[in-house]
Amino acid sequence: MKRLIFLFVLLFVQQAMAQVKSVALTAAQLPKEIKFEGKFVKAIRFTDAGGEHLILTTETGETQSKTNSDGDYREAALHAYQFKQINGAWVNGWVVNDFVKECPVDIAAAFIKNALQVTDLDNNGKAEVWLMYKPHAAEMLARQT
């Protein structure tokens, strides 16, 4: 039992040490040159061996379908952006996009609160970004069958 507790504590300490220090930003604190779609959800800034980075998550929320005129169809989207500062300018590195289109039921495209994390689990000086979000419920059922 003592070994199990020791292993648990060791794992917890290793995980805590692997966290990369990040600073939360408000929408007003975002650099002016950063362009994005959707509504601001969260932004964090951190530095690793590759330089200074900014992660931004946005959501559109549920909206009326633009391509289907039937009033029952809705859509939602989410976006995650990674920007890197190069020569004083913020350059887009990668983007994650997911969406639900033309759906009459179960609209879900939202980031899970407090799930955005930055780590360096392999201790190579390069950060790993962890994102979690809720996909469309009907799509999840289709993937399971």
C-alpha positions in Angstrom: 0.0 0.0 0.0 2.8 2.4 0.8 4.4 1.7 -2.6 1.1 2.5 -4.3 0.9 5.8 -2.4 4.5 6.6 -3.2 3.9 5.9 -6.9 0.8 8.1 -6.9 2.7 11.0 -5.2 5.6 10.6 -7.6 3.2 10.7 -10.6 1.5 13.8 -9.2 4.8 15.6 -8.7 6.0 14.7 -12.2 2.8 16.0 -13.7 3.0 19.2 -11.7 6.6 19.8 -12.8 5.6 19.2 -16.4 3.2 22.1 -16.5 4.4 25.1 -18.5 3.7 28.4 -16.9 1.0 30.2 -18.8 -0.7 33.6 -18.3 -4.4 34.0 -19.0 -5.4 37.0 -21.2 -8.7 38.8 -21.6 -10.1 39.7 -25.0 -9.0 43.3 -24.4 -5.4 42.1 -23.9 -5.1 40.3 -27.2 -2.7 42.0 -29.6 -4.6 44.0 -32.2 -3.2 42.1 -35.2 -4.7 38.8 -34.1 -7.8 38.0 -36.2 -10.3 35.3 -35.3 -13.7 33.9 -36.0 -16.4 33.5 -33.3 -16.6 34.8 -29.8 -13.7 34.9 -27.4 -13.7 32.0 -24.9 -10.1 31.9 -23.5 -6.6 33.0 -24.3 -3.3 32.0 -22.7 0.3 33.1 -23.4 3.4 31.1 -22.6 7.1 30.7 -23.6 8.9 27.6 -24.5 12.2 26.7 -26.3 10.5 27.8 -29.6 9.7 31.3 -28.3 6.6 33.1 -27.2 3.2 31.6 -28.0 -0.5 32.6 -27.7 -3.4 30.1 -27.7 -6.9 31.5 -28.4 -10.2 29.5 -28.2 -13.5 30.8 -29.7 -17.0 29.6 -30.2 -19.9 30.8 -32.4 -22.6 29.4 -30.2 -25.8 28.1 -31.8 -26.9 30.0 -34.8 -29.5 29.6 -37.6 -28.3 27.5 -40.5 -27.0 29.7 -43.3 -27.4 27.0 -46.0 -30.8 25.5 -45.1 -33.8 27.9 -45.1 -35.9 25.6 -42.9 -36.1 27.3 -39.5 -35.4 24.1 -37.6 -31.8 23.7 -38.8 -29.0 25.2 -36.7 -25.3 25.2 -36.6 -22.4 25.9 -34.3 -18.6 26.0 -34.6 -15.5 26.3 -32.5 -11.9 27.4 -33.3 -8.6 27.2 -31.5 -5.7 29.2 -32.8 -2.0 29.1 -32.0 0.1 32.2 -32.7 3.8 32.5 -32.3 5.7 35.8 -32.0 8.3 36.2 -34.8 10.2 39.4 -35.2 7.7 41.3 -33.0 4.7 40.1 -35.0 2.1 37.4 -34.1 2.1 34.7 -36.8 -0.6 32.0 -37.0 1.0 28.6 -36.5 -2.0 26.2 -36.4 -5.8 26.3 -36.2 -8.3 23.7 -35.0 -11.8 24.0 -36.5 -14.8 21.8 -35.7 -18.5 22.4 -36.4 -22.0 21.2 -36.7 -24.0 22.2 -39.8 -27.6 21.9 -40.8 -28.7 20.0 -37.7 -32.2 20.0 -36.2 -31.2 18.4 -32.9 -28.4 18.2 -30.3 -26.2 21.2 -31.3 -22.9 21.0 -29.3 -19.7 22.6 -30.2 -18.2 24.1 -27.1 -14.9 23.9 -25.2 -14.9 22.3 -21.8 -14.3 24.9 -19.1 -10.8 24.9 -17.6 -9.6 22.1 -19.9 -7.1 24.2 -21.9 -3.6 23.2 -20.6 0.0 23.6 -21.7 2.5 20.9 -20.6 6.0 19.7 -21.4 5.6 16.0 -20.5 8.7 14.8 -22.4 10.8 17.7 -21.0 12.2 18.6 -24.4 11.5 22.3 -23.9 8.7 22.3 -26.5 5.2 22.8 -25.1 2.2 20.5 -25.8 -1.2 22.2 -25.9 -4.2 20.2 -24.7 -7.7 21.1 -25.9 -11.0 19.5 -24.9 -14.4 20.2 -26.3 -17.8 18.7 -26.7 -18.6 17.5 -30.2 -22.0 17.0 -31.7 -24.0 14.3 -29.9 -25.4 12.6 -33.0 -21.9 12.5 -34.5 -20.6 10.7 -31.4 -23.3 8.1 -31.7 -22.4 7.5 -35.4 -18.7 7.0 -34.5 -19.6 4.4 -31.9 -21.7 2.2 -34.3 
